[in-house]
Amino acid sequence: MKLTALGVSLCLPLLGLGGCWTSRAEGEALRRDVDALKRQTSSDLRKAEEERVKLQRVMEQATGLLTRNSADVGVQVERLQAKVDKLSGELDERQRKVTELAQKLADYQAKIDVKLESLSRDSAQNKDPPVPADKDELYRQASAKLTAGDHQEARRLLRHFITRFPSDARMDRAQLMLGDSYYAEQKFAPAIVEYKKIIEQYQQSAVVPDALAKIGMSFYQLKFCADAQLFFSQLLKKHKKHPQAATATKILALIKRYKKNREFCRP
């Protein structure tokens, strides 16, 4: 399935979380389309792995030829080397495209999850308890809900707090808690979206190191090793004494060791 099959009228506004949604039914239909796209991505990854295995066999064949003393070994090796070069180039390009698609899909799915949750919340608006008018009480309740594991209610309260009190000194921590609510549910793509807002909007905040660490860990969980490496490296460069620095160092070592393992890192 091509990404354009989702429809211009839905895709473009969605990427900005715009207002082209008219019903939860449309949202569910879009989720089904994205699920189909995820299946196609998985199929592409399997095909890429099959091509990698074929390439490995060709390389092993070439290595075997090098150990022989037949008169035509040089010609055969040259032919095999040309075939290896061609397959290698095709495989690298295919893996690059699959990686780009997987990253776009993760970001796209994150925005869909956030929007569908908003639609679900709007449809049940009359059933939700009233939101405290006092900002301190609102923040306290949001924090308590997060601690209690009621992540969706915590997000509802936090979004009210962020919208109504944008100049509050706790805005960065509220944004961090919003990311934490997704992270705790292992919804790593939406968590990354929320954590990145801290780095973009509150660059001098004391919670920036926490955001860097959790973005790195989220990318690691999604097997986007290059992205995880980028944010863990930023953490170690600027915040060496952060509690997660030791963990970041260990994960960076694992990524370096297993970055070519397709079960560990996406191609």
C-alpha positions, 0 to 999 in steps of 0.5 A: 500500500502506498502512503498516498492511499490514505488520502490527501484530505486526511494525511496532510491535516493529520500530520499537523493534528489539524481539523479534517477529522469529523468522526471517530469512525474516520479515525478508526478507518485511518488506523486500519490503513496504517496497520495495513501499511505496517504489515507492508513494511514488515513484508519489505523488511523480510524481503530485505533480510532474504536478499541479505542471506542470498548476498551472504551465500554469494560472498561465501561462494566467492571466498571458497573460490579464492582458496582453489587453484583452478586456472579460471578462478580469477575470472569467476571471482571477478564475475562474482565480485561484480554480482556481489557489488550489484546485490550489495548496492541494491540491498543497501538502497532497499534497506535505506528506504525501508528504514525511512518508511519505518521511521515515518510510520512510527511518527505517523502512528504517534500522531494518530494515537494522540488524535484518536485518544483526543477523539475518544476523550471528546466523545466521552466528554460528558462523563469525565469528572470536572477539571479543577479550576485551581492550577495547583490542584490541577497539577497535583491531581495530574501527578497523582493520576500518573503515579496511580497508573491512570495514564489516560486521565493523567494526560487529560488533566495535563493537557488542560494544565498545559493549555490553560497555564502556559506561563506556569513555571512547572510547564516543562515538568508537566510536558515531561509527565505527559511523555512519561504517561505514554512511556509507561504504557510502552507507547514509545512513538507518542512518548518521543513526540512529547519529550521532544517538545521539552528540548524544543521549547524549554532548552534551559530546563532542568528536565532536558537531560531526562527528556534526552535519556527517555528519547534515546531509550524510546528509540532504542526500544523501537530498534532505531539504533542510530537515533538512540545513539544520537540522543544518548551521545548528547546526554553524555556530552552535556550531562555526564553526571545524570543518573541515566548516563551509565545506562546510556553508556552501556546501551551505546556499547551494545549498539556498537556491538550489534548494530548490524544485527537486524533483530537488534537494530532496524536496517 
